[in-house]
Structure formats: structure tokens, C-alpha cells
Amino acid sequence: MSIGVSPYVAFRGNCREALDFYKQALGATEVYAQTYGDSPMENMGSPDAIMHATMNIGGSNIMFCDDFHSPNFSTGGNISLAIGLDDVDKAKEYFANLSDGGTVTMPLDKTFWAEAFGMLTDKFGINWMINCDAPHEADKSAAA
């Protein structure tokens, strides 16, 4: 038996806008999306709202929905979506794209563990971390 864990991110009516934003900002692929209106649960949300969607971002699946039912709904909180890369230019591109309209909490910069690391909250209230690994010593030697 295998067990998998996937993030499930909820929005309050603007999930479609977020999906389109992540497609543009991260080159994400929309795997599946169904609205409330196209489901047997049509009376549980606005007909155009996303009941369930799956996106693939860099080989990882993340699920999304519009949630109108949780009484204590909030975005952000204590969870961040972390993107790991090995390309500094791509890290800069993703960071700039995601921070458009959002708030940078730690600018993308070199750290003792990474060539580039930064944190932000996007315009939808979702927390992101971008980490670009430092080259390994063997990689540095091979490049020399």
C-alpha cells in the first residue's frame, strides 16, 4: 500500500482566477477542473465556482477548490507551498511572477544553504517559498 499526500488549497470564489494565474506564473498544467454547476453538487456553490481542480506544477500535483462552507475559512495560515529548483534564472522568474500583486516576506537572495531562497504571499493570500539549491562540490569541480 502506498500513501500520498497532496496539498489542497481552498479559495473563496476566485479559484478559477488563481488557476489561470498559476498557469501563467509557473507554467503549471491544469490536469482537471470541475465546477459546481457541472456536478451533482450544483446547489452547494456558485455554478461557475470550482468544485475541484488538479494542477501539475513541476511534477507535483496540487488540488484546488472554491470553499463556501468552512465557517473558519482563511488563506495562508501556517502552510507554505515550497518550490525546489536547480536553475537560478527560473527561480527569479517564478518569484517575480508569484510576487506580482502579492507581498514579499523575504526577498529572493543567496543564503548559506541555497543559491537563491525567498518567501512571499501571493495576491490570493497563498504563502510560497522558492528555493534554488546551491551547486554540489562535485558539480562545481566538473564545471571548472
C-alpha positions as CSV (number, residue, x, y, z in Angstrom):
1,M,0.0,0.0,0.0
2,S,1.3,3.4,-0.8
3,I,0.2,6.6,0.8
4,G,0.5,10.0,-0.9
5,V,-0.1,13.5,0.5
6,S,-1.1,16.4,-1.8
7,P,-1.8,20.0,-0.8
8,Y,-5.4,21.0,-1.2
9,V,-5.8,24.8,-1.4
10,A,-9.1,26.5,-1.0
11,F,-10.3,29.8,-2.3
12,R,-13.4,31.9,-1.6
13,G,-14.8,32.2,-5.1
14,N,-11.7,33.1,-7.1
15,C,-10.2,29.7,-7.7
16,R,-10.5,30.0,-11.5
17,E,-8.6,33.2,-11.4
18,A,-5.9,31.6,-9.2
19,L,-5.6,28.6,-11.5
20,D,-5.1,30.8,-14.6
21,F,-2.6,32.9,-12.7
22,Y,-0.5,29.8,-11.7
23,K,-0.6,28.5,-15.3
24,Q,0.9,31.8,-16.4
25,A,3.2,32.4,-13.4
26,L,4.6,28.9,-13.1
27,G,3.9,27.1,-16.4
28,A,1.6,24.9,-14.5
29,T,-0.7,22.4,-16.3
30,E,-4.4,22.1,-15.4
31,V,-5.0,18.4,-15.2
32,Y,-8.7,18.5,-14.2
33,A,-11.3,21.1,-13.2
34,Q,-15.0,20.7,-12.5
35,T,-17.4,23.5,-11.5
36,Y,-20.2,23.1,-9.0
37,G,-22.6,23.7,-11.9
38,D,-21.2,20.7,-13.8
39,S,-21.5,18.3,-10.9
40,P,-24.3,16.6,-8.9
41,M,-23.4,19.1,-6.1
42,E,-24.6,22.1,-8.2
43,N,-26.6,23.5,-5.3
44,M,-23.6,23.7,-3.0
45,G,-21.8,26.6,-4.7
46,S,-22.0,29.2,-7.5
47,P,-22.4,27.3,-10.8
48,D,-19.1,28.7,-12.2
49,A,-17.1,28.1,-9.0
50,I,-14.5,25.4,-8.9
51,M,-15.7,22.3,-7.0
52,H,-12.4,20.5,-7.6
53,A,-9.3,21.1,-9.7
54,T,-5.9,19.5,-10.0
55,M,-2.8,21.2,-11.4
56,N,0.6,19.8,-12.0
57,I,3.4,22.2,-11.1
58,G,6.9,20.8,-11.9
59,G,5.8,17.2,-11.5
60,S,3.8,17.7,-8.3
61,N,0.0,17.7,-8.2
62,I,-1.8,20.3,-6.1
63,M,-5.5,20.3,-5.7
64,F,-7.7,23.4,-5.6
65,C,-11.3,24.4,-4.9
66,D,-13.7,27.2,-4.0
67,D,-14.9,26.6,-0.5
68,F,-18.1,28.4,0.6
69,H,-18.8,26.1,3.5
70,S,-16.0,26.3,6.1
71,P,-17.1,28.7,8.8
72,N,-13.5,29.5,9.9
73,F,-12.2,30.0,6.3
74,S,-8.8,31.7,6.0
75,T,-6.0,31.7,3.5
76,G,-2.3,31.4,4.2
77,G,-2.1,30.4,7.8
78,N,0.9,28.2,8.8
79,I,1.3,26.4,5.4
80,S,3.6,27.4,2.5
81,L,3.9,25.8,-0.9
82,A,7.6,25.2,-1.5
83,I,9.1,25.1,-5.0
84,G,12.5,23.5,-5.3
85,L,14.6,24.3,-8.3
86,D,18.2,24.0,-9.6
87,D,18.0,26.9,-12.0
88,V,18.6,30.4,-10.5
89,D,17.0,32.2,-13.5
90,K,13.9,30.1,-13.3
91,A,13.8,30.8,-9.5
92,K,13.9,34.5,-10.2
93,E,11.2,34.2,-12.9
94,Y,8.8,32.3,-10.6
95,F,9.5,34.6,-7.7
96,A,8.8,37.7,-9.7
97,N,5.7,36.1,-11.3
98,L,4.2,35.0,-7.9
99,S,5.0,38.2,-6.1
100,D,3.1,40.3,-8.7
101,G,0.3,41.8,-6.7
102,G,1.5,40.0,-3.6
103,T,3.8,40.7,-0.6
104,V,7.4,39.7,-0.4
105,T,8.2,38.5,3.1
106,M,11.9,37.5,2.3
107,P,13.5,38.8,-0.9
108,L,15.0,36.1,-3.2
109,D,18.7,36.1,-2.4
110,K,21.7,33.8,-1.8
111,T,21.8,32.1,1.6
112,F,24.2,29.7,3.3
113,W,22.1,26.8,2.0
114,A,20.9,28.0,-1.4
115,E,21.9,29.9,-4.4
116,A,18.5,31.6,-4.1
117,F,15.8,31.5,-1.5
118,G,12.8,33.8,-0.9
119,M,9.4,33.8,0.6
120,L,6.2,35.6,-0.4
121,T,2.4,35.7,-0.1
122,D,0.8,35.9,-3.5
123,K,-2.2,38.1,-4.4
124,F,-4.6,35.2,-3.3
125,G,-3.1,35.0,0.2
126,I,-1.2,31.8,-0.5
127,N,2.3,31.5,1.0
128,W,5.2,30.4,-1.2
129,M,8.8,29.6,-0.7
130,I,11.2,29.4,-3.6
131,N,14.5,27.5,-3.1
132,C,17.2,27.1,-5.6
133,D,19.8,24.6,-4.4
134,A,23.5,25.5,-4.3
135,P,25.6,23.5,-6.7
136,H,27.2,20.4,-5.1
137,E,31.0,20.4,-4.8
138,A,31.2,17.7,-7.4
139,D,29.2,19.8,-9.8
140,K,31.5,22.8,-9.2
141,S,34.6,20.7,-9.9
142,A,33.0,19.3,-13.2
143,A,32.2,22.8,-14.3
144,A,35.8,24.0,-13.8
